[in-house]
Amino acid sequence: MSAIIIVLIALSFLLKDPTKGIVVVTVENKTLTQTVLATGQVTSSVDLGLSFNSNGNVSSVKVKVGDKVKKGDIIATLEQGSVGAALTSARGSVAAAEARYKKIVDGYSNEEIAIAQINLENTKATQEVLVRNALNNLLSSYPEAIPVDSSKDYVAPVISGSYILGKEGTINLKVYNSSNGKSFDVSGLTTGFGPLNDDVALPIGNSGLYIKLPTTGTVESADWKIEIPNKKASNYLSNYNAYQSALQTKSATVSSAEAELALKKAVARPADVALAEADILQAKGTLEQAQANYENTIIRAPADGTITSIDVKVGELATASKQVVMLQDVSNLYVKTKINESNIAIVAVGQNVAVSFDAFPGEFTGNVVQVDPAAKIEDGIVNYEIKISINEKNDTIRPGMNADVRINAGEKSNVMTVAKAGVKKDDTGSYVDLVINKKNKKSVKKNVVTGMSGDGGLIEIQSGLVAGDEIILSRPE
């Protein structure tokens, strides 16, 4: 029985079809197309998010969504009070610096020199009066009569008035009894005499000071002195400082007026001209900064386009660099998409593209217009951005729409093609299993030269095969 089973098994192997399960494909001449598929988004050639360059309250929005603008048009502004004033001031500084330069180069007129001379004389006269007044105040520092005999504690006569002689020194005062009561006479800085009473103050010579008896106490007959100035007076130090300040002011003011006169009489020196030129440059630098600060409060259109969104209102507080306006050129749209590194080598500028949109049916034509040279790596995946033009104009296409693109990366007509899966590689290069007996599908190794890979899993055979040849695509395991 076991012998019969062995015989049957042997017969089954002998009778089994050895070609069963072998898949054979034929080499054919046909048009080979190479297509790259991708998805992307519609983008404008002008696709700009605009913002202010400084913080502030919005004072005007001069456009609305849908408005077309030209490059340089004002779109929105912030309140410009302080920056506007600074700009005006800076312009004035430039004008003043340029005028000073012209004045130095041209020189001063006789009339201007005469005015400077008069100004010097007036300055001297004014300062002389101020110094004299300050000196008089110093010399009049609370004058008082002091007994010559400092050991005596006498009741002193009352001294009043303002000293006017303008000289330092001592007024000697002698008080004595006379037939009519108390009398006095003076010597030193001034001279004079007269009676003393407690009702009327009498002049002490021509000094500007006055003397009378106090209403209480008795003034002894004695020798007295009035020191000019009274350095023990409570207001002496403040009056002294005021006098010194007046002297310093006089010196500085007169020197300035003298320098001004000398300047107007002098011929322009190269150093003065250079300094005036430097002042102009400095003023212009300040003006440029003021203009920049002013422009920071304005949003201008950097290119022609259409306003597609506005996210700001008059009165709102705008933050620097925060996008508030979107400017796009809706008349010039393109599709931006990413191509994987495995396909980027066959994508080139100028290739034809078929574009379709999720939003509506139909297909549009386009071309690859840009291939970025640098890769963008996201989550370890290497892609390259490309831009595709949209050749047909259609108002229904909007920035931001999703798009499917089919890039015609290559096409060859009437070339030998075969299924790419049937081409193998080893140390000798690419080869196929060429069928040499179609009945039993016997094959031999045949080296081939391949060309372009195409859609449908096909590859170009440049040499090694002829149309009609059959190759083994796969064998049963």
DAFEN-V67119 format. One record per residue. N is the residue number from 1. RES is the residue in one small letter. SS is DSSP state (H for helix, E for strand, L for the rest). PHI is phi in whole degrees, 0 to 359 (999 if undefined). Layout:
{{N;RES;SS;PHI} {N;RES;SS;PHI}}
//
This chain:
{{1;m;L;999} {2;s;H;297} {3;a;H;294} {4;i;H;297} {5;i;H;297} {6;i;H;297} {7;v;H;295} {8;l;H;295} {9;i;H;296} {10;a;H;296} {11;l;H;296} {12;s;H;295} {13;f;H;290} {14;l;H;290} {15;l;H;276} {16;k;L;291} {17;d;L;286} {18;p;L;289} {19;t;L;268} {20;k;L;295} {21;g;L;91} {22;i;L;278} {23;v;E;260} {24;v;E;243} {25;v;E;235} {26;t;E;254} {27;v;L;286} {28;e;E;229} {29;n;E;272} {30;k;E;199} {31;t;E;277} {32;l;E;255} {33;t;E;244} {34;q;E;244} {35;t;E;238} {36;v;E;243} {37;l;E;257} {38;a;E;200} {39;t;E;240} {40;g;E;205} {41;q;E;224} {42;v;E;287} {43;t;E;227} {44;s;E;273} {45;s;L;296} {46;v;L;251} {47;d;E;223} {48;l;E;238} {49;g;E;269} {50;l;E;257} {51;s;L;213} {52;f;L;282} {53;n;L;262} {54;s;L;211} {55;n;L;277} {56;g;E;163} {57;n;E;275} {58;v;E;288} {59;s;E;257} {60;s;E;202} {61;v;E;234} {62;k;L;265} {63;v;L;226} {64;k;L;226} {65;v;L;301} {66;g;L;100} {67;d;L;291} {68;k;E;267} {69;v;E;232} {70;k;L;257} {71;k;L;305} {72;g;L;96} {73;d;L;298} {74;i;E;281} {75;i;E;260} {76;a;E;203} {77;t;E;222} {78;l;E;261} {79;e;L;300} {80;q;L;238} {81;g;H;309} {82;s;H;289} {83;v;H;289} {84;g;H;294} {85;a;H;295} {86;a;H;296} {87;l;H;294} {88;t;H;298} {89;s;H;298} {90;a;H;295} {91;r;H;297} {92;g;H;296} {93;s;H;295} {94;v;H;295} {95;a;H;299} {96;a;H;294} {97;a;H;296} {98;e;H;293} {99;a;H;294} {100;r;H;296} {101;y;H;299} {102;k;H;298} {103;k;H;295} {104;i;H;294} {105;v;H;292} {106;d;H;282} {107;g;L;84} {108;y;L;260} {109;s;L;282} {110;n;H;300} {111;e;H;296} {112;e;H;293} {113;i;H;295} {114;a;H;297} {115;i;H;296} {116;a;H;295} {117;q;H;295} {118;i;H;296} {119;n;H;299} {120;l;H;297} {121;e;H;296} {122;n;H;295} {123;t;H;297} {124;k;H;299} {125;a;H;297} {126;t;H;298} {127;q;H;291} {128;e;H;298} {129;v;H;297} {130;l;H;296} {131;v;H;293} {132;r;H;297} {133;n;H;296} {134;a;H;295} {135;l;H;293} {136;n;H;299} {137;n;H;298} {138;l;H;295} {139;l;H;290} {140;s;L;264} {141;s;L;297} {142;y;L;35} {143;p;L;296} {144;e;L;211} {145;a;L;271} {146;i;E;239} {147;p;E;297} {148;v;L;298} {149;d;L;275} {150;s;L;293} {151;s;L;280} {152;k;L;270} {153;d;L;251} {154;y;L;274} {155;v;L;283} {156;a;L;270} {157;p;L;293} {158;v;E;271} {159;i;E;253} {160;s;E;220} {161;g;E;93} {162;s;L;238} {163;y;L;292} {164;i;L;235} {165;l;L;280} {166;g;L;73} {167;k;L;236} {168;e;L;275} {169;g;E;152} {170;t;E;227} {171;i;E;260} {172;n;E;273} {173;l;E;238} {174;k;E;240} {175;v;E;255} {176;y;E;213} {177;n;E;277} {178;s;E;229} {179;s;L;296} {180;n;L;257} {181;g;E;120} {182;k;E;276} {183;s;E;224} {184;f;E;214} {185;d;E;218} {186;v;E;230} {187;s;E;211} {188;g;E;103} {189;l;L;294} {190;t;L;210} {191;t;L;229} {192;g;E;159} {193;f;E;202} {194;g;E;165} {195;p;E;283} {196;l;L;241} {197;n;L;211} {198;d;L;259} {199;d;L;260} {200;v;L;239} {201;a;L;278} {202;l;E;256} {203;p;E;291} {204;i;L;264} {205;g;L;58} {206;n;L;253} {207;s;L;282} {208;g;L;90} {209;l;E;264} {210;y;E;229} {211;i;E;224} {212;k;E;204} {213;l;L;279} {214;p;L;289} {215;t;L;283} {216;t;L;232} {217;g;L;85} {218;t;L;240} {219;v;L;278} {220;e;L;282} {221;s;L;289} {222;a;E;194} {223;d;E;265} {224;w;E;233} {225;k;E;221} {226;i;E;243} {227;e;E;280} {228;i;E;243} {229;p;L;278} {230;n;L;274} {231;k;L;287} {232;k;L;265} {233;a;L;291} {234;s;L;293} {235;n;L;260} {236;y;H;296} {237;l;H;296} {238;s;H;294} {239;n;H;293} {240;y;H;296} {241;n;H;297} {242;a;H;296} {243;y;H;294} {244;q;H;297} {245;s;H;296} {246;a;H;297} {247;l;H;296} {248;q;H;294} {249;t;H;297} {250;k;H;301} {251;s;H;299} {252;a;H;292} {253;t;H;292} {254;v;H;294} {255;s;H;299} {256;s;H;296} {257;a;H;294} {258;e;H;295} {259;a;H;295} {260;e;H;298} {261;l;H;295} {262;a;H;298} {263;l;H;298} {264;k;H;287} {265;k;H;276} {266;a;L;279} {267;v;L;277} {268;a;L;301} {269;r;L;264} {270;p;H;306} {271;a;H;295} {272;d;H;293} {273;v;H;297} {274;a;H;297} {275;l;H;295} {276;a;H;295} {277;e;H;295} {278;a;H;296} {279;d;H;298} {280;i;H;296} {281;l;H;298} {282;q;H;296} {283;a;H;295} {284;k;H;292} {285;g;H;298} {286;t;H;297} {287;l;H;296} {288;e;H;298} {289;q;H;296} {290;a;H;295} {291;q;H;295} {292;a;H;296} {293;n;H;298} {294;y;H;293} {295;e;H;294} {296;n;L;295} {297;t;L;266} {298;i;E;235} {299;i;E;258} {300;r;E;249} {301;a;L;290} {302;p;L;282} {303;a;L;200} {304;d;L;294} {305;g;E;173} {306;t;E;237} {307;i;E;286} {308;t;E;253} {309;s;E;200} {310;i;E;226} {311;d;L;235} {312;v;L;202} {313;k;L;229} {314;v;L;299} {315;g;L;96} {316;e;L;287} {317;l;E;273} {318;a;E;266} {319;t;L;255} {320;a;L;303} {321;s;L;73} {322;k;L;274} {323;q;L;297} {324;v;L;235} {325;v;E;221} {326;m;E;249} {327;l;E;243} {328;q;E;223} {329;d;L;258} {330;v;L;289} {331;s;L;271} {332;n;L;221} {333;l;E;256} {334;y;E;212} {335;v;E;256} {336;k;E;254} {337;t;E;218} {338;k;E;243} {339;i;E;245} {340;n;E;294} {341;e;L;301} {342;s;L;290} {343;n;L;246} {344;i;H;296} {345;a;H;295} {346;i;H;260} {347;v;L;262} {348;a;L;216} {349;v;L;300} {350;g;L;102} {351;q;L;295} {352;n;E;285} {353;v;E;223} {354;a;E;259} {355;v;E;239} {356;s;E;229} {357;f;E;236} {358;d;L;292} {359;a;L;285} {360;f;L;201} {361;p;L;284} {362;g;L;105} {363;e;E;229} {364;f;E;242} {365;t;E;262} {366;g;E;200} {367;n;E;217} {368;v;E;290} {369;v;E;249} {370;q;E;202} {371;v;E;235} {372;d;L;295} {373;p;L;285} {374;a;L;261} {375;a;L;279} {376;k;E;243} {377;i;E;255} {378;e;E;231} {379;d;L;55} {380;g;L;81} {381;i;E;264} {382;v;E;263} {383;n;E;231} {384;y;E;233} {385;e;E;279} {386;i;E;229} {387;k;E;243} {388;i;E;235} {389;s;E;286} {390;i;L;246} {391;n;L;286} {392;e;L;273} {393;k;L;273} {394;n;L;210} {395;d;L;294} {396;t;L;280} {397;i;L;281} {398;r;L;233} {399;p;L;303} {400;g;L;98} {401;m;L;292} {402;n;E;281} {403;a;E;222} {404;d;E;255} {405;v;E;237} {406;r;E;233} {407;i;E;268} {408;n;E;276} {409;a;E;279} {410;g;E;179} {411;e;E;204} {412;k;E;230} {413;s;E;263} {414;n;E;53} {415;v;E;244} {416;m;E;289} {417;t;E;228} {418;v;E;207} {419;a;E;298} {420;k;H;299} {421;a;H;294} {422;g;H;274} {423;v;L;263} {424;k;E;243} {425;k;E;225} {426;d;E;214} {427;d;L;295} {428;t;L;273} {429;g;E;119} {430;s;E;279} {431;y;E;207} {432;v;E;229} {433;d;E;267} {434;l;E;276} {435;v;E;287} {436;i;E;251} {437;n;E;223} {438;k;L;292} {439;k;L;287} {440;n;L;259} {441;k;L;57} {442;k;E;287} {443;s;E;224} {444;v;E;229} {445;k;E;287} {446;k;E;225} {447;n;E;287} {448;v;L;225} {449;v;E;249} {450;t;E;262} {451;g;E;233} {452;m;E;287} {453;s;E;274} {454;g;L;228} {455;d;H;294} {456;g;H;72} {457;g;H;74} {458;l;E;262} {459;i;E;220} {460;e;E;283} {461;i;E;252} {462;q;E;274} {463;s;E;199} {464;g;L;109} {465;l;L;224} {466;v;L;230} {467;a;L;303} {468;g;L;99} {469;d;L;299} {470;e;E;245} {471;i;E;231} {472;i;E;280} {473;l;E;274} {474;s;E;201} {475;r;L;236} {476;p;L;291} {477;e;L;282}}
//
